[in-house]
């Protein structure tokens, strides 16, 4: 496994696909079904991390976690209160 310092500059097609899908799922988690889209974004982050794109994988996984948390407070809490 290559370290992040030796990661090549250009992302492969598969990495770009995982980045876009992970970011889209993280945004969807904030507004719609956070319990589904948040973990899916974290999955894409994990795949990126395993495919030698460590910093990007961590960032996408954290976006998924953030989407899950914000989505919980945006979708679940208002539905339970009101």
N, C-alpha and C positions, 0 to 999 in steps of 0.2 A: 504494500500500500504506500503510495507516494504521500509525502507530507504536503501541506498547503503551500509551502515555500517553493516546491518544485512543480506545482500544478501548472499545466500548460495554459497559455493565455486564452485561446479560443475554446469555447464550450462546444461539445459535440451536439449533434441534432437531438439525441436522446436527452442530454442534460438540459438543453433549452426547453424541450417538451415538459420535463419534470419541473423546471423552474416556473413555467407559465401555468401549468396545471396546479402546482402547489400554491402559487400566489392567488389564482382565481378561487381556489377552494378556501383559502384563508379569508378572503374578502366575503365570500358567500357565507362563511360561518358566522360572520358578524350580523348578517341580516336574515338568514334563513337556515334553519336546522343546524345549529352549532355542534350538536352532538354527533352529527354525521360528517360535516365538511371540515371541522377542526382536525379530527384524527386522520382524515384523508390527506390533508395538507401536511400533517406531521409524517405520514407515510412517505410522501414524495420527498420530504426533507431527509428522511432516513435513507431512501434510495440514493439520493444525491451524495449523502455522506459516505455511503458504501462504495459509490462509483468514483472515489477520489476527488470529489468536489467538496471538501470538508467545510470551508467557510460558508459556501452557498447553502449546503445542506443544513447547517446549524441555523442559518438565517431563516430559511423556509420553515423549518420545524418550529422555531420560536414564533414566527408569524402565525402558524397554525394554532399554537397554544394561546397566543394573544387573541386570535379570532374566536377560539373556543370560550375564553373567559369573557371577552366583550360581548359575544353573542349570547352567553348565558344571562348577562345582566340586561341585554337589549331585548331579548325574545322571551326567555323563560320567566324572569322576575315580573315584568309587567303583566304577563298573562296570568300569573298566580295571584297578583295583588288586585288587579282590576278585572 
